[in-house]
Amino acid sequence: MTHLRIRTPEGVEFALPLAGPVIRAAAYLIDVAIAMAATFVLSILLSVVSLASRDLASGLIQVGFFVVPILQGVLLEWFWNGQTLGKRALKIRVVDAEGLRLRPHQVVLRNLLRAIDFLPAFYLVGGAATLLTRSGQRLGDVAARTVVVRIPSPVSPNLDPILGHRFNSLRSHPHLAARLRQSINAQEAGVALAALARRDQLDPADRVRLFAEIASGFRERVPFPSDIDEALADEAFVRNVVELLYRPSGTLADAPQDGMSRLGGR
Amino acid sequence: MILDLQRFLAQERPHWEALDAMLHHLANGGTLGLEDARRLHRLHERAVADLAKLATFAAEPESRRTLEALVARSYAEIHSVEAGAQPRWNPWRWFTQSFPKAFRRHASAFVVALASSVLGVGFGAAVTMADPDSRHITMPFGHADMRPSERVRRDEAAGDSAAVHDMHASFSGMLMTHNTQVSILATSLGMTWGLGTLVILFYNGVGLGAIGVDYIVDGQGPFLAGWILPHGSVELPAILIAGQAGLVLAHAMLGRGSRLPFGRRIRAVAPDVATLLGGVALLLVHAGVVEAFLSQYHEPVIPYAFKIAFGILQGTGLAAFLLLSGRTGTESPDQP
């Protein structure tokens, strides 16, 4: 399962993308590095205490080495709404498995139960559990009823270098444009956008073949009148479709319309 | 139905932004009045309805993803609200009420943890009596390397020497961290359907039984009681409570006698498991201090009778606290 799916009482489903074991391990390593740095700083600060009592400083350092990593996880996840520094850096977050607000006992449990996830060494139990459980949970997450999700970036791709600001002839048939938007799913739209973004890196023959294939799929889905369809090369057709999908508000309505630009060709 | 997406986004975006602003306000610790709470609910329902409409526009991924993230936040905010006003978490109330109440709610798990340890004590004692050479396997912390009478002679001769006096804090810190690690492991192993928890409690008992019988047979019973009771009267129950928490987790995993699904069963006991572990941590801090600052002093520095009386009084006080504290108060729903 790649998403945590939650159905609201209104019957509407929403999905949060689950974080994979690799990104979680990377976030954990960042946290470990920060905890080590924090305990190192703590031991330097406590060296002042050792001037008064070496025994007391030694005791505090022992407790500090044990407590700092645990407190770091618990306090940061609680006050930063499911995030530690590592999770924040890699844009992942701990959430309740049923989409509810994270509670303190959940944060405490998932952090303390690392003890079993770490067994026998190097997170083997926890790593195996993330691969075997449906929501990618380690045992601490199972006990705390939490999952780790990716935070979708709210930033849209920068479309200007890819699409430019040309007239889009497909917009002259709004009912067909609307049908096209409904018939193409997000994955197909993503493939077309990626192809446009990398078009200059492709071998010319491969480029022609790739866009012919993508365009034919779109054309079969929603046929446009032949005067528009035939005036557009495959790549231009794909670009216009992608522009329709990713710029639904139609920023080109007032764009100058002349020559090739008017037809959306290169 | 074909949706005019441009008009739809232009019309709905202000409502999503208003919902986002309210959620930000709440996330930053803000509160809402009754009218604002109603507005939050209305905005959430509107966003949910918008998401349902937008789902038909699968090729409009950005708006849908943004709206899904927004609905996830508002869903969590609205559906996590519990009935009645929740009091602020109060550490004192948590320790004196929530902790002992959680202990009593799961008293049967404590009895099972105790039984497992007692079995271990009996096994350790029996094996050591039957085969003294087994001490090298059953006794932890190097106890097998020295006869009890030799150790008593050495420790009593040390008295209040600098070697003992200058390591209180470091020894105390070591004990706290070690015992807390063992306790966390005992609880965590509840996730092995309780088998790991029972094994660790049994193993802990074996060492205790083996050492106990070794000292008693060697005629060092008073030393042993004076050494163990001051800190053990808190430390041993604390480890048993950690085992109790593990067994509570295990019981929820097994689901015996419950018709609730797995997730609900775990969710129901998780606050108590966290509360028990929090209580254990505090008890172990206390036990660590007592062990370093009192248990390590022997006669002639501190009479054994005093140490034994201290341990008995402390153990009785802990039992009374766990059995009686919070009986008249109201349960706190908060956790450590």
HADDOCK unambig.tbl for C-alpha pairs under 7 A between the chains (distance, minus, plus):
assign (segid A and resid 12 and name CA) (segid B and resid 48 and name CA) 6.64 0.50 0.50
assign (segid A and resid 12 and name CA) (segid B and resid 52 and name CA) 5.95 0.50 0.50
assign (segid A and resid 14 and name CA) (segid B and resid 68 and name CA) 5.60 0.50 0.50
assign (segid A and resid 15 and name CA) (segid B and resid 68 and name CA) 6.78 0.50 0.50
assign (segid A and resid 55 and name CA) (segid B and resid 166 and name CA) 6.14 0.50 0.50
assign (segid A and resid 55 and name CA) (segid B and resid 167 and name CA) 5.56 0.50 0.50
assign (segid A and resid 55 and name CA) (segid B and resid 168 and name CA) 6.97 0.50 0.50
assign (segid A and resid 55 and name CA) (segid B and resid 169 and name CA) 5.62 0.50 0.50
assign (segid A and resid 55 and name CA) (segid B and resid 170 and name CA) 5.57 0.50 0.50
assign (segid A and resid 56 and name CA) (segid B and resid 169 and name CA) 5.03 0.50 0.50
assign (segid A and resid 56 and name CA) (segid B and resid 170 and name CA) 6.37 0.50 0.50
assign (segid A and resid 58 and name CA) (segid B and resid 170 and name CA) 5.28 0.50 0.50
assign (segid A and resid 59 and name CA) (segid B and resid 169 and name CA) 4.82 0.50 0.50
assign (segid A and resid 59 and name CA) (segid B and resid 170 and name CA) 3.56 0.50 0.50
assign (segid A and resid 59 and name CA) (segid B and resid 171 and name CA) 6.88 0.50 0.50
assign (segid A and resid 59 and name CA) (segid B and resid 172 and name CA) 6.83 0.50 0.50
assign (segid A and resid 59 and name CA) (segid B and resid 173 and name CA) 4.73 0.50 0.50
assign (segid A and resid 60 and name CA) (segid B and resid 173 and name CA) 6.74 0.50 0.50
assign (segid A and resid 62 and name CA) (segid B and resid 173 and name CA) 5.83 0.50 0.50
assign (segid A and resid 62 and name CA) (segid B and resid 174 and name CA) 6.43 0.50 0.50
assign (segid A and resid 63 and name CA) (segid B and resid 173 and name CA) 5.49 0.50 0.50
assign (segid A and resid 63 and name CA) (segid B and resid 177 and name CA) 6.28 0.50 0.50
assign (segid A and resid 66 and name CA) (segid B and resid 177 and name CA) 6.47 0.50 0.50
assign (segid A and resid 99 and name CA) (segid B and resid 72 and name CA) 6.66 0.50 0.50
assign (segid A and resid 99 and name CA) (segid B and resid 76 and name CA) 5.61 0.50 0.50
assign (segid A and resid 100 and name CA) (segid B and resid 76 and name CA) 4.04 0.50 0.50
assign (segid A and resid 100 and name CA) (segid B and resid 79 and name CA) 6.43 0.50 0.50
assign (segid A and resid 100 and name CA) (segid B and resid 80 and name CA) 5.41 0.50 0.50
assign (segid A and resid 101 and name CA) (segid B and resid 76 and name CA) 4.91 0.50 0.50
assign (segid A and resid 101 and name CA) (segid B and resid 77 and name CA) 6.28 0.50 0.50
assign (segid A and resid 101 and name CA) (segid B and resid 80 and name CA) 5.64 0.50 0.50
assign (segid A and resid 104 and name CA) (segid B and resid 335 and name CA) 6.47 0.50 0.50
assign (segid A and resid 105 and name CA) (segid B and resid 270 and name CA) 6.91 0.50 0.50
assign (segid A and resid 105 and name CA) (segid B and resid 271 and name CA) 5.43 0.50 0.50
assign (segid A and resid 105 and name CA) (segid B and resid 274 and name CA) 5.60 0.50 0.50
assign (segid A and resid 105 and name CA) (segid B and resid 335 and name CA) 5.60 0.50 0.50
assign (segid A and resid 105 and name CA) (segid B and resid 336 and name CA) 6.91 0.50 0.50
assign (segid A and resid 108 and name CA) (segid B and resid 274 and name CA) 6.61 0.50 0.50
assign (segid A and resid 109 and name CA) (segid B and resid 274 and name CA) 6.00 0.50 0.50
assign (segid A and resid 112 and name CA) (segid B and resid 184 and name CA) 6.65 0.50 0.50
assign (segid A and resid 113 and name CA) (segid B and resid 188 and name CA) 5.24 0.50 0.50
assign (segid A and resid 115 and name CA) (segid B and resid 184 and name CA) 6.89 0.50 0.50
assign (segid A and resid 115 and name CA) (segid B and resid 185 and name CA) 5.84 0.50 0.50
assign (segid A and resid 115 and name CA) (segid B and resid 188 and name CA) 6.51 0.50 0.50
assign (segid A and resid 116 and name CA) (segid B and resid 185 and name CA) 6.68 0.50 0.50
assign (segid A and resid 116 and name CA) (segid B and resid 188 and name CA) 5.61 0.50 0.50
assign (segid A and resid 116 and name CA) (segid B and resid 189 and name CA) 6.45 0.50 0.50
assign (segid A and resid 143 and name CA) (segid B and resid 266 and name CA) 6.35 0.50 0.50
assign (segid A and resid 144 and name CA) (segid B and resid 270 and name CA) 6.49 0.50 0.50
assign (segid A and resid 145 and name CA) (segid B and resid 267 and name CA) 6.67 0.50 0.50
assign (segid A and resid 154 and name CA) (segid B and resid 66 and name CA) 6.38 0.50 0.50
assign (segid A and resid 156 and name CA) (segid B and resid 62 and name CA) 6.74 0.50 0.50
assign (segid A and resid 178 and name CA) (segid B and resid 2 and name CA) 6.85 0.50 0.50
assign (segid A and resid 181 and name CA) (segid B and resid 57 and name CA) 6.44 0.50 0.50
assign (segid A and resid 181 and name CA) (segid B and resid 59 and name CA) 5.65 0.50 0.50
assign (segid A and resid 182 and name CA) (segid B and resid 56 and name CA) 6.49 0.50 0.50
assign (segid A and resid 182 and name CA) (segid B and resid 57 and name CA) 5.10 0.50 0.50
assign (segid A and resid 182 and name CA) (segid B and resid 58 and name CA) 6.45 0.50 0.50
assign (segid A and resid 182 and name CA) (segid B and resid 59 and name CA) 6.54 0.50 0.50
assign (segid A and resid 184 and name CA) (segid B and resid 58 and name CA) 6.91 0.50 0.50
assign (segid A and resid 184 and name CA) (segid B and resid 59 and name CA) 5.51 0.50 0.50
assign (segid A and resid 185 and name CA) (segid B and resid 58 and name CA) 4.93 0.50 0.50
assign (segid A and resid 185 and name CA) (segid B and resid 59 and name CA) 4.70 0.50 0.50
assign (segid A and resid 186 and name CA) (segid B and resid 58 and name CA) 5.65 0.50 0.50
assign (segid A and resid 186 and name CA) (segid B and resid 59 and name CA) 4.59 0.50 0.50
assign (segid A and resid 186 and name CA) (segid B and resid 60 and name CA) 6.91 0.50 0.50
assign (segid A and resid 186 and name CA) (segid B and resid 61 and name CA) 5.73 0.50 0.50
assign (segid A and resid 189 and name CA) (segid B and resid 59 and name CA) 6.37 0.50 0.50
assign (segid A and resid 245 and name CA) (segid B and resid 59 and name CA) 6.07 0.50 0.50
assign (segid A and resid 245 and name CA) (segid B and resid 60 and name CA) 6.12 0.50 0.50
assign (segid A and resid 246 and name CA) (segid B and resid 60 and name CA) 6.58 0.50 0.50
assign (segid A and resid 248 and name CA) (segid B and resid 5 and name CA) 6.88 0.50 0.50
assign (segid A and resid 248 and name CA) (segid B and resid 6 and name CA) 6.16 0.50 0.50
assign (segid A and resid 249 and name CA) (segid B and resid 6 and name CA) 4.95 0.50 0.50
